[in-house]
């Protein structure tokens, strides 16, 4: 039963621009780290070949420490692969969901975090923030994701885990990508917010690559695992 003061979280993502038939290709991708300083690198994944097509919603599963986040960070160019290459298809505009909002300064407000530009990583075609979004428009967007009133003025450093997650999702919305790469987007979300995110991703006409430990969420959202 919903609590009496519950407010529906609308969420939703905008209609994306069209891409080519394939959106992302990884060929022979290998990435590892040494277990000890100065030691030989031990691969987390090796010779990985992957293709994601337009409209796919692909889930990456695996135990903690298996390299899921490392894989995402390598795909977006934040980490350089030891071997192999990543290519993006025609017209792709990427938004990377970072639940910690690490690209935003801790002193920035939720409004400023949503409007923050994406750091450049290699050749990844990141979607760019709209410089014409007014603070009022951003507040309306944040409210769709459950951050309203005074919460929109608090700083990133003051936010709870759930508030950071919702703000990061609002930021993805503002970027209007056609490829969303999401690292455990349900972390810190309550049941109702998770349900809204499930619905929003199922209705989204773009392409999604995501990591999740939530098998119910995966079953509801993913078209491929």
C-alpha positions in Angstrom: 0.0 0.0 0.0 1.3 3.4 -0.9 2.0 5.8 2.0 -0.7 8.5 2.4 1.8 11.3 1.5 3.1 9.5 -1.6 3.6 11.5 -4.8 3.8 9.8 -8.1 7.3 10.1 -9.8 6.6 10.8 -13.4 10.2 10.4 -14.8 10.1 9.6 -18.5 12.7 10.3 -21.2 12.4 12.5 -24.3 12.0 11.1 -27.8 15.5 10.4 -29.1 17.0 11.3 -32.5 17.5 8.4 -34.8 20.8 6.5 -35.1 22.0 4.0 -37.6 21.1 0.3 -37.4 24.0 -0.5 -35.1 24.8 1.8 -32.2 28.0 0.5 -30.5 30.6 -2.1 -31.4 33.4 -3.4 -29.3 35.9 -5.7 -31.0 38.6 -7.7 -29.2 38.3 -5.6 -26.1 40.6 -6.4 -23.1 41.1 -4.5 -19.9 42.8 -5.5 -16.7 44.7 -4.3 -13.7 47.7 -5.6 -11.7 46.8 -7.3 -8.4 49.9 -5.8 -6.8 51.8 -2.5 -7.5 54.3 -3.2 -10.3 52.8 -6.6 -11.0 51.5 -8.0 -14.3 48.1 -6.9 -15.4 45.4 -9.5 -15.0 42.4 -9.1 -17.3 38.9 -8.5 -16.0 37.5 -9.2 -19.5 39.4 -10.4 -22.5 38.9 -10.4 -26.3 35.3 -9.2 -25.8 33.3 -8.6 -29.0 29.9 -7.0 -28.6 27.4 -5.3 -30.9 24.4 -3.2 -29.7 21.7 -2.4 -32.2 19.2 0.5 -32.3 16.4 -0.1 -29.8 18.2 -2.8 -27.8 18.0 -2.6 -24.0 21.1 -4.7 -22.9 21.7 -5.7 -19.3 25.2 -6.6 -18.1 25.2 -9.1 -15.1 27.9 -10.4 -12.9 29.1 -10.6 -9.3 30.8 -7.7 -7.5 34.4 -7.2 -8.7 33.9 -8.9 -12.0 34.5 -5.7 -14.1 31.0 -4.5 -15.0 31.7 -0.8 -14.2 35.2 -1.1 -15.7 33.6 -2.4 -18.9 31.2 0.6 -19.1 34.0 3.1 -18.3 36.1 1.5 -21.1 33.2 1.6 -23.6 32.8 5.4 -23.0 36.5 6.1 -23.2 37.1 7.0 -19.6 39.5 4.1 -19.4 41.8 3.0 -22.3 41.5 -0.6 -23.3 44.6 -2.8 -23.1 43.6 -4.2 -26.5 40.8 -3.8 -28.9 38.6 -0.9 -30.0 35.2 0.7 -29.4 33.2 2.3 -32.2 29.9 4.2 -32.2 27.4 4.2 -35.0 26.1 7.1 -37.1 24.3 9.8 -35.2 24.9 8.3 -31.7 24.7 10.7 -28.8 25.7 9.1 -25.4 24.6 10.0 -21.9 26.4 8.1 -19.1 24.5 7.8 -15.8 26.9 8.3 -12.9 24.9 7.8 -9.7 27.6 9.6 -7.6 27.5 12.7 -9.9 31.3 12.7 -9.8 31.4 15.1 -12.8 29.7 17.7 -10.6 31.4 19.8 -7.9 30.2 18.9 -4.4 29.3 22.6 -3.9 27.0 22.7 -6.9 23.2 22.6 -6.5 21.0 19.9 -8.0 20.1 22.5 -10.7 23.7 23.2 -11.5 24.5 19.5 -11.6 21.8 18.8 -14.2 23.2 21.6 -16.4 26.8 20.6 -16.0 28.7 19.6 -19.3 29.8 16.1 -19.8 33.6 15.6 -19.5 35.2 14.6 -22.8 36.6 11.1 -23.0 38.4 10.1 -26.2 36.2 9.9 -29.3 32.9 9.1 -27.4 30.1 11.2 -28.9 28.6 12.5 -25.7 25.3 14.4 -25.8 25.8 18.0 -24.8 24.0 20.0 -22.2 21.5 22.5 -23.4 22.9 25.9 -22.4 19.5 27.5 -22.8 17.7 25.5 -20.1 16.6 28.0 -17.5 16.7 27.3 -13.8 12.9 27.1 -13.8 12.9 24.5 -16.5 15.5 22.5 -14.7 13.5 22.7 -11.5 10.4 21.3 -13.4 12.5 18.5 -14.8 13.9 17.6 -11.3 10.4 17.5 -10.0 9.5 14.8 -12.5 12.2 12.7 -10.9 11.2 13.4 -7.3 13.5 16.4 -6.5 11.3 19.3 -5.8 11.1 22.4 -3.6 14.1 23.1 -1.4 15.7 19.8 -2.5 16.5 21.3 -5.9 18.7 24.0 -4.2 20.7 21.6 -2.0 24.3 20.9 -3.0 25.6 17.6 -4.3 27.6 17.2 -1.1 24.4 17.4 0.9 22.4 14.9 -1.1 21.4 11.4 0.1 22.2 8.5 -2.2 18.6 8.4 -3.5 18.6 12.2 -4.2 21.9 11.9 -6.2 20.4 9.0 -8.2 17.3 11.0 -9.1 19.3 14.1 -9.9 21.7 12.0 -12.2 18.6 10.5 -14.0 17.2 14.0 -14.5 20.6 15.0 -16.0 20.4 12.1 -18.4 16.9 13.3 -19.4 18.2 16.9 -20.0 20.9 15.6 -22.3 18.3 14.0 -24.7 20.6 11.1 -25.7 19.8 8.3 -28.0 22.1 5.9 -26.2 21.9 5.7 -22.4 24.6 3.9 -20.5 23.5 3.3 -16.9 25.6 1.9 -14.0 23.2 0.4 -11.5 20.5 3.0 -11.8 18.2 1.5 -9.2 20.7 1.9 -6.4 19.1 3.9 -3.5 15.7 4.2 -5.3 12.5 3.2 -3.4 10.0 0.7 -4.9 7.9 3.4 -6.5 10.8 5.2 -8.1 12.1 1.9 -9.4 8.7 1.1 -11.0 8.7 4.6 -12.6 12.2 4.0 -14.0 11.2 0.5 -15.4 8.2 2.1 -17.2 10.3 5.0 -18.5 13.0 2.7 -20.0 10.4 0.4 -21.5 8.8 3.4 -23.2 12.0 5.0 -24.3 12.6 4.6 -28.1 16.4 4.8 -27.9 19.0 2.3 -26.9 20.0 1.4 -23.4 23.1 -0.5 -22.0 22.9 -1.0 -18.2 24.4 -2.8 -15.3 22.1 -4.0 -12.5 22.0 -6.5 -9.6 18.2 -6.2 -9.5 16.9 -9.3 -11.4 13.3 -8.1 -11.3 14.4 -4.8 -12.9 16.4 -6.7 -15.5 13.4 -8.9 -16.3 11.2 -5.9 -16.7 13.5 -3.8 -18.8 16.1 -5.8 -20.8 15.6 -7.2 -24.3 19.1 -8.9 -24.1 21.4 -10.0 -21.3 
